[in-house]
Structures are given as C-alpha cells and as structure tokens.
C-alpha cells in the first residue's frame, strides 16, 4: 500500500490540503480516491510505466490529484511554470516526451497562446475545472475510469526542469522506484528529523506548486507523511499571517523576497495575529541579506532554518536558528553524509576563507536529460559535483555563498540566466552588443539590468527592445532597467567582464 493510501485508510476524513483562497479542501480519503480514478484514466490513454505527462496549473487541488495519480500509475509528470512562453513550453514538452498535457483555467492566456502557436503539437490536452476552449474536459474524461486500484506498477515521480546556463531548461529525470521498494526511505531523509515532519504538521505553502521546493515539501514531506497543507493561491504577506493563525500552521517555507514584504507590513498588522503555533520556518532559493534575516529572527524567534541545495540533489547544507546568529550569513554545513569542497579552477582544494567553486562528494550521481555534455560539466575529475556556485568555508566548515553562479541572476527566488535574454535582444539590428547583469533590488534581491551598445545613436531603441522582450521572454526575465554605453568591459581574450558591470551597482555592506 502506498503512503497516501495508508493515510487514506487510517484518517480518511482528515484534510490533506486546504485551498482557502478557493474555498476548497480535500481529505485524504478524497485525494486517494481521485488519484486512483485519474491513474486508471491515464493508463487507459495507453501510457506505460516510464511515460510522462505535463501539467500547467495554478495552485489548486487537481495539482495534487494528478501528481499522486502519476505516482500511482508509474508515470513521470512535469509541472510547468505559468510564466513560460509557448516556445518554451514546446521545447519542454518535446524534450520530456510528454504524452498528454493538463492545464487549468487560471492560466487561460498561456493555454490559449499554446494552442494558437501549436506548442502542444498533437499531444492530447485536457483542462480541469470549468474547462477551456480547445481542450477536452478533464472531469468528463475521467468519469468513466474505474475506481479500483491499479495492478502493481513502479512508483512514478516528478520530472523537473532547472534553468541552464544557455537559457534552455535542463531536465532532471531520476529512475522510477520499483513497487517492492515503494515504502523504502529516500536517500536523503535529513529533512524528516531536522524539521520534524509528520502527521502533526500543518504546512503553509505560499509559493507556486510547480517550483521544486514547494512541490517536494507539500507532496513528499507533508501529505505523504500524513500532515496537512495550506496552499495560498498567490503570496500576500498579510494573508500569510492570517492563515498561520487561522489554521494553526506549524511549518512553512519562504524565499527572502517574501521576508522583505512581510517586514514591510505596518507594525500594527504584524502584531495582529497569533503566530504561536509556528515552530519551523524554512527559507532557501536565494541568499538572504543578513539584516533581513536578523529582523525576521527578532520577530518570529528562533524558528528560522536555512538550507542551500539544488534540484540536482548533489548536496545540501543546513543551518539551524540556533547556529546562524553565531555566524551570520552562513548557509550551513553539509548534511546526510556528503562532504563539502571549495576548489580552484584546477580542481584543487582551497584553504578555509578563500573563495572557490562549491563541490560536493558522496551524493548519488545525477544526469541532465538529453544533455550529456552538461552532465559532464557538473562533475570534476574526482567525481565531485557542483551547481557552479562560488563560496568559502570557515575553519569550522560553515559555508558562505560568494556568488550563485557567475552569470546567474536571482530575482525573488527565480533563477534567471543572462544568455537567454541576450540572445533575444541581440536579434535587433540596432544592437551592436548587449550584456545582462543582476543589480541590487531592495525587495527582489536582484533585478535584470540591460547594458546595450547601440549601432548609431539608438534614439527610441529602449522602447523597441522592451516590446521585443515582451514578445519573447517570460515576465521575470525582462529587463527592468536599461543603460546605453559606448563599449562593454572585456578581457584581453575578448571575454565579457560582467563583474565590472555589476560592481558599479554594489552598495557598501
């Protein structure tokens, strides 16, 4: 019996997930029954173990229903960002080999654009809820599916994509779990002991469910452990505090941008709510300014945990709320038996205090889907894996981030790579050169800044380029500020020196 089925049998009437902004909730019994019927329907479509589907949904109950159905049917499922462009969807559907697409009305504009531009190809497509023109009705499709469990099949799983340095997403496709091993613990179970995950937890999810961390914490670390999830339709700081009090939230996860917005609330609003149930608040995804985190600790008390990791699962560091005040700025020490190395460009270990590339050893190997060259680049000659980030360790082995990938922009917890944006802007004939960098932003951490060398005077060029970006780039990737210069800083070998551009905007710490 799978974990969801166990909880459905033991506590069928307990709520597995609240969706307060939709006025909906789903119990373990209901979730289990829906997952079974949807799994039967997917198998009836002809999907075999190891096949996959794609999901383009906002935060709603069907997200969990389809995800658990795929796990039950031995299928991969790929949650897609609602900020993608149709061309990006088409690439990911093709790369993942998705054999069906399920969307929700909350992303109607993108779903309609996907149809108009042929992004879904001939793949069967369905819309949940009230449906969408051009998509078959999800409820009508599953109504005739049997309600009894499927025969034994491998355990399906998520097939997530992580942005790549070329701008194209990189798929991380891990092997399915054999039926007989379905209840075996994951390789990394430190989260269960560190964060006390279990049936007594109520987890607030203020982020989109298609993101890797909210997806993992809601499905595998809360619902599968018998806990209850409270899902926000979208983040609102005052609403988040209200929900903590209303549902007795015990656990939550955030990105630093959310902390900034919470701290911006008037003192009277911050004091209005009873947050005494809240005992574990986790944050990651982007470096958190020391001052912001300290203010949150002063407000919420010693409940804020931080970790550093990636979707590739090559290694994780964690710092507790007790350890962080002793060494502000650290993102922790490695857990789960992996070892941390700071290496130079030749792969040699560097002494404490010196900045180098962050590498981990001891985790299971991973591979990027259909990208052997990118997989090879993630490992060094000693078999140590890296996310490409730079950092240093102190004498006691605590990690401090210096930069998260040389070119990466982190805006509001979203990874943005300059190369993709530069490729769009460089198409314009009036652009001689372009460089995209992240510059400090008080709320989002960084914002996308474009530095352009125009051909000629460049009068009116900014408005033209803004329109070009609106057409070809997702919202978070579009430049928020522009600068026009005579030349870009380059090395003697002609390499663009982004560091020089970024240093102009760095304010003193």
Secondary structure, DSSP 8 states (H G I E B T S, - for coil): --HHHHHHHH-TTSEEEEETTTTEEEEHHHHHHHHHHHHHHHHHTT--TT-EEEEE--SSHHHHHHHHHHHHHT-EEEE--TT--HHHHHHHHHHHTEEEEEE-GGGHHHHHHHHHTTTTTTSEEEE-TT--TTSEEHHHHHTTS--S------B-EE-EEEE-TTSSEEEE----B-GGGTTS--S--HHHHHTT-STT-EEEE-S-TTSHHHHHHHHTTTGGGT-EEEE-SS--HHHHHHHHHHHT--EEEE-HHHHHHHHTS-HHHHHSS--TT--EEEE-SS---HHHHHHHHHHH-TTEEEEE--TT-S--EEE-HHHHTTSTT--BEE-TT-EEEEE-TTS-B--TT--EEEEEESS----BTT-HHHHHHTB-TT--B--S-EEEE-TT--EEEEESSSSEEEETTEEEEHHHHHHHHTTSTTEEEEEEEEEEETTTEEEEEEEEEESS--TTHHHHHHHHHHHHS-GGGS-SEEEE-S---B-TT--B-HHHHHHTT----
